[in-house]
Amino acid sequence: MSTIPSDRSPESTLAFLREGYRFVGARCDRLGTDVFQTRLLLEPTICLRGRPAAELFYDTERFVRRGAMPMRVQRTLTGVGGVQGLDGAEHRGRKAMFMSIMTPAAVRHLGQLFDDEWRARIPAWAESGPVVLYDEVGRMLTRAVWAWAGVPLADADVPRRTAEMHAMIEGPAVVGPGHWRGRLARRRAERWAGEVIERVRSGTLPAPEGSALRVVAEYRDEQGIRLPRRIAAVELLNVLRPTVAVDRFVVFAALALHDHPQWCERVRDDEAAAESFVQEVRRYYPFFPVAAARVRRPFEWQGYAFPQGRRVLLDLYGTNHHPALWPEPERFRPERFDGWRGDPFGLVPQGGGDHFTGHRCAGEWITIELMKRAVGNLTASMSYRVPPQDLALDLGRMPALPPSGLVLDGIRRTA
């Protein structure tokens, strides 16, 4: 049995934070392998990339999620006790809860709410002058998903709730004030969400049938026990927060239209082209950098030993840019998705495997719908200019975003 190739550094946490999305791929390229071992947060860690690695990683007989995600991630991004860290029957039940609200009709409804928000904002943008697309889309998504989830939201609270979602999203991979802002936002948001859950359970706040708020508040496990208030708050936020995070994908879609203007007319007039364009945006641009798991029991793979309990990271960005899977991976080519029928282990910007039984993001269909709506509005509902600004993506920043947030001006409504 061979020894897994090793990164030379005795501790790579600072390098990971510095190099971001390229950390795993750069070492794989240097070592000539798609699997290597290193130390992260003072713990031995195996890093993987590629389609075979993704198929391995989402094998629930070999891996568990409990205890895999660092606490700094749980205390900012996902929440402690959420579905992302569960296994077995507990995970299947909790995941079924989420998937029950992801019906095609519900996904379209959320898309329509976002559409309505976008079109209602165009006149204000036309009057106000330059706008930062990232800021605007974040607030629109907050309004849309709160309404869709059945959660009350006053207009005056929209900026605060959006800022809390952003702080949680940005908190895991930064040190210092940014990380502590993420923790504070998490505590405040969980306290608020817990109060909302309790109001539904006490009957003082009506929640629409089938809404995310009602489903989470009323969910019972196999023993017929409701989720504790804090865990229910975490799971409600696991509907709201990832939807607001789609604002980054919307900015990336607008950036792709700016960099590849020949696609503007194609996506406006051809629904299949719009689908291919959105999928290529999801593949090409950086979103989640890695996913984490632990070895359930010892096993051997490709001649390498995986010891029980070892933390393993799957490089999502590197898998989406693997040259053996994606020819010319650094070129933006939406046509590669023409006629594509899906691959649960090839395209993994939001995780891989099965939506219903595995740890693939439950909101992936929502992401695609919202991105398509955004692309439709950018190409058909409005005209605009992109003034000179810094649009370079720093892959050392996680999550990545153009420094300007993508400023648009000269906005006008079109037919």
Secondary structure, DSSP 4 states (H G I P E B T S, - for coil): -BPPPB-S-S--HHHHHHHGGGHHHHHHHHHTSSEEEEEETTEEEEEE-SHHHHHHHT-TTTEE-TTTS-HHHIIIII-TT-GGG--HHHHHHHHHHHHTT--HHHHHHHHHHHHHHHHHHHHHHHHH--EEHHHHHHHHHHHHHHHHHT----GGGHHHHHHHHHHHHHSTT--THHHHHHHHHHHHHHHHHHHHHHHHHHTSS---TT-HHHHHHH-B-TTSPBPPHHHHHHHHHHHHHHHHTHHHHHHHHHHHHHH-THHHHHHHH-HHHHHHHHHHHHHHS----EEEEEESS-EEETTEEE-TT-EEEEEHHHHHT-TTTSSSTTS--GGGGTT----TTT--TT--S-TTTSSS-TTHHHHHHHHHHHHHIIIIIEEEE--S------TTSSS---TT--EEEEEEE--
